[in-house]
Amino acid sequence: MTAPVENLTAPTSPGPIVWIRRNLFNNWYNSILSLLTLFIGYFVVTAIFNWVFNIADWRPVVNFPILYLVGQFPRDQLWRVFLSTAMVSLLMGMSWGIWGKLVRPFALSVGAFFGILALLPVQSEILSPANRALLFLNLFLVLGGFALRRFEVLRGRYIAIGWIVAGLLIVLVILPGFRGSAFLPEISTTLWGGLLVTLLLAGGGITLSIPIAIFLALGRRSSLPVVKGFCVVFIETVRGVPLITILFMFSVIIQLFLPVESRLDRLFRALIGMTLFSAAYTAENLRGGLQAVALGQIEAAKAVGMNNVLITGLIVMPQAIRAVIPALVGQFISLFKDTTLVLILGINELLGIGKAIINSDPEFIRLQAEVYIFMAGVYWILSSIMSYSSRQLEAALGVGER
């Protein structure tokens, strides 16, 4: 006969008082350290709140919200920016409906960003009730795009095509416009600025660098000497010089070898430089992921008759990308912060707009701390959103668990 099994109950977590007693006041010296830390922390937090709400002068921030967002983009053409954000929000919600947990953190972050932006307590004729409503509309577009999953009309390939078409329309048609057009008049990129340029450079650099990095990573492992040699030279050369050198080369040196009528826009040149720089680093991250794939899986795929293209696309590359998600996100966050370097080339991204506002009024020169703290907060929030979304993506894919 077997002994009866006792009913086991799940252990209960201790209450907050028990936890504090065990971890903070379990002996005399821990109690002294805990009290000292609380004492210092109280005065530090009190001083910070007092400076933020009573001492700091936030006029350089709250008086120019539209400059921080889009720079000198013509105010009568802001509907083109709103249309672009609406397309992105809708596609993000539809992607959430198709791919679920893989996209959910990104979709919710986009909706929350525009919702908070619409509710900012700043006074500006540009952030009128109508424009605030247009910004808040993005949150409903994200949720509405997600709700479309109930109609079973969405397909992954259609969403992917939609992203490609939307990206091309935004960058090549909606924002720049056409010369001589009455409906979409041309807007020079010299008028673009602020967060708009920062997100375009970061988003464009990340998106365009991924396919280039995949080909470079695969090419470096190729058995063809010419292909492997080219990829090795390219990756090591780009990784061996700082990003500012790449930006200067594409902004200044390459222009000397092109005819005047064929010279590229400076924003486009900066985007190319950042894309190639990111592609070299991303390729090395992917190469590490490729080396982590077990050779037995490749041999098993060959044994069932799969060719090299199917093996790479369906077995090797998905596992390689999944294994290096933390490294890839770290590289993308670094690229996002490195967009500040284009200020040296005369492109007024977010940091450039802040410096321009400081220099616009002698009274604002003494308020540099407020401006730089605000911009640091923006970069920290957006980087934290990317990091949080990455952790959620890793959890959804089970990275490190199986």
Secondary structure, DSSP 8 states (H G I E B T S, - for coil): ---------------HHHHHHHHTSSSHHHHHHHHHHHHHHHHHHHHHHHIIIII---HHHHT-HHHHHHBT--GGGHHHHHHHHHHHHHHHHHHHHHHGGGTHHHHHHHHHHHHHHHT-----SSS-HHHHHHHHHHHHHHHHHHHGGGGT---HHHHHHHHHHHHHHIIIIITT-BTT-SSSB---GGGB-HHHHHHHHHHHHHHHHHHHHHHHHHHHT-S-HHHHHHHHHHHHHHHTS-HHHHHHIIIIIGGGGS-GGG---HHHHHHHHHHHHHHHHHHHHHHHHHHHS-HHHHHHHHHTT--HHHHIIIIIHHHHHHHTHHHHHHHHHHHHHHGGGGGGGT--BHHHHHHHHHHH-GGGGGGHHHHHHHHHHHHHHHHHHHHHHHHHHHHHHTTTT-
